[in-house]
């Protein structure tokens, strides 16, 4: 599913998807998509960094969560059948 939602909801979708072991596709206004495949979180569960796979060099890297949050416009996540039935 593709979600065009407010930032707190997008961050929550990213967090829940990564917790299930599923990557997230993120895109920005520059028509560029990246895959978020992991993250580092503080003790309160707030994201610090995301692990990124990109089609541009350097291909895989860590990006500060604040930078990603400032640029993202949408996220695409996989949903379980139960979640899909709720929508």
KARA-V707364 format. One record per backbone hydrogen bond with DSSP energy under -0.5 kcal/mol. CO is the residue of the C=O (numbers start at 1). NH is the residue of the N-H. Records with the same first field share a line. If there is no record, write none. Layout:
CO=NH + NH
This chain:
1=77
3=5 + 75
6=10
7=11
8=12
9=13
10=14
11=15
12=16
13=17
14=18
15=19
16=20
17=22
18=21
24=26 + 36
25=76
26=34
27=73 + 74
28=31
32=28
34=26 + 36
35=37 + 53
36=24
38=51
40=48 + 49
42=45
46=42
48=65
49=40
50=52 + 63
51=37 + 38
52=61
53=35
56=59
58=60
59=54
61=52
63=50
64=67 + 68
65=69
66=70
67=71
68=71 + 72
71=29
74=27
75=3
76=25
80=84
81=85
82=86
83=87
84=87
